[in-house]
Amino acid sequence: MSKSINILDNDYLDWVQQLCKRYQQSQIKAAISVNSEMLKFYWDLGKDIVEMQAEKRWGDKVISRISLDLRKILPGVTGLSQRNIYYCKQFYLLFSKTIEILPQLEAKRSDLILPQLEAKLESEIFSIPWGHYKLLIDKCANDSDKAI
């Protein structure tokens, strides 16, 4: 016969507490990972809008149209409002300037280890919550030095 577990057993209670902590840590890591992936999507969307010169190519209301089309194809998905897509464009414009400067620094100083610096900068950019970026964009719209 198997021995039943005594709920008052300290080893068991400690183990359950550890399981709870590990579960909560996993939830936090998952949320951070999701945030990072969404920021990468927002970055790429902003980059596409800028590099494709979408507003010149398809008109000033293209961001509104992108929002409508994406929400139609992806019903129930959040983060695709016209305002949020505008933020994506501004996000890319604000921080891409900083990343673009790194290769120029590399050409001037051979002692710098810029690929690691660029990777670190990108990983830091994609680890901050989106809401914080929207505040930065509102306050520092065209001044990447002020934003960083």
SULTA-V699836 format. One record per backbone hydrogen bond with DSSP energy under -1.0 kcal/mol. CO is the residue of the C=O (numbers start at 1). NH is the residue of the N-H. E is the energy in kcal/mol with one decimal. If there is no record, write none. Layout:
# SULTA-V699836
co:CO nh:NH e:E
co:CO nh:NH e:E
This chain:
# SULTA-V699836
co:6 nh:9 e:-2.5
co:9 nh:13 e:-2.4
co:10 nh:14 e:-2.7
co:11 nh:15 e:-2.2
co:12 nh:16 e:-2.5
co:13 nh:17 e:-2.0
co:14 nh:18 e:-2.3
co:15 nh:19 e:-2.5
co:16 nh:20 e:-2.1
co:17 nh:21 e:-2.1
co:18 nh:22 e:-2.7
co:19 nh:23 e:-2.5
co:20 nh:24 e:-2.4
co:21 nh:25 e:-2.5
co:22 nh:26 e:-2.2
co:23 nh:27 e:-2.1
co:24 nh:28 e:-2.1
co:25 nh:29 e:-2.5
co:26 nh:30 e:-2.4
co:27 nh:31 e:-2.3
co:28 nh:32 e:-2.4
co:29 nh:33 e:-2.3
co:30 nh:34 e:-2.6
co:31 nh:35 e:-2.5
co:32 nh:36 e:-2.5
co:33 nh:37 e:-2.3
co:34 nh:38 e:-2.5
co:35 nh:39 e:-2.5
co:36 nh:40 e:-2.1
co:37 nh:41 e:-2.1
co:38 nh:42 e:-2.9
co:39 nh:43 e:-2.8
co:40 nh:44 e:-2.6
co:41 nh:45 e:-2.7
co:42 nh:46 e:-2.7
co:43 nh:47 e:-2.8
co:44 nh:48 e:-2.8
co:45 nh:49 e:-2.4
co:46 nh:50 e:-2.2
co:47 nh:51 e:-3.4
co:48 nh:52 e:-2.5
co:49 nh:54 e:-2.0
co:53 nh:57 e:-2.8
co:54 nh:58 e:-3.1
co:55 nh:59 e:-1.2
co:59 nh:62 e:-1.6
co:61 nh:65 e:-2.1
co:62 nh:66 e:-3.1
co:63 nh:67 e:-2.3
co:64 nh:68 e:-2.2
co:65 nh:69 e:-2.9
co:66 nh:70 e:-2.9
co:67 nh:71 e:-2.4
co:68 nh:72 e:-1.8
co:69 nh:73 e:-2.3
co:70 nh:74 e:-2.8
co:74 nh:77 e:-1.7
co:81 nh:85 e:-2.4
co:82 nh:86 e:-2.2
co:83 nh:87 e:-2.1
co:84 nh:88 e:-1.9
co:85 nh:89 e:-1.9
co:86 nh:90 e:-2.3
co:87 nh:91 e:-3.0
co:88 nh:92 e:-2.2
co:89 nh:93 e:-2.5
co:90 nh:94 e:-2.8
co:91 nh:95 e:-2.0
co:92 nh:96 e:-2.5
co:95 nh:99 e:-1.5
co:96 nh:100 e:-2.5
co:97 nh:101 e:-1.2
co:101 nh:105 e:-2.0
co:102 nh:106 e:-2.3
co:103 nh:107 e:-1.8
co:104 nh:108 e:-1.2
co:105 nh:109 e:-2.5
co:113 nh:117 e:-1.3
co:114 nh:118 e:-3.5
co:115 nh:119 e:-2.2
co:116 nh:120 e:-2.5
co:117 nh:121 e:-2.7
co:118 nh:122 e:-2.7
co:119 nh:123 e:-2.5
co:120 nh:124 e:-2.3
co:121 nh:125 e:-2.6
co:122 nh:126 e:-2.1
co:124 nh:127 e:-1.5
co:129 nh:133 e:-1.3
co:130 nh:134 e:-2.1
co:131 nh:135 e:-1.6
co:132 nh:136 e:-2.4
co:133 nh:137 e:-3.0
co:134 nh:138 e:-2.1
co:135 nh:139 e:-2.0
co:136 nh:140 e:-3.2
co:140 nh:143 e:-2.1
co:143 nh:147 e:-1.8
co:144 nh:148 e:-2.0
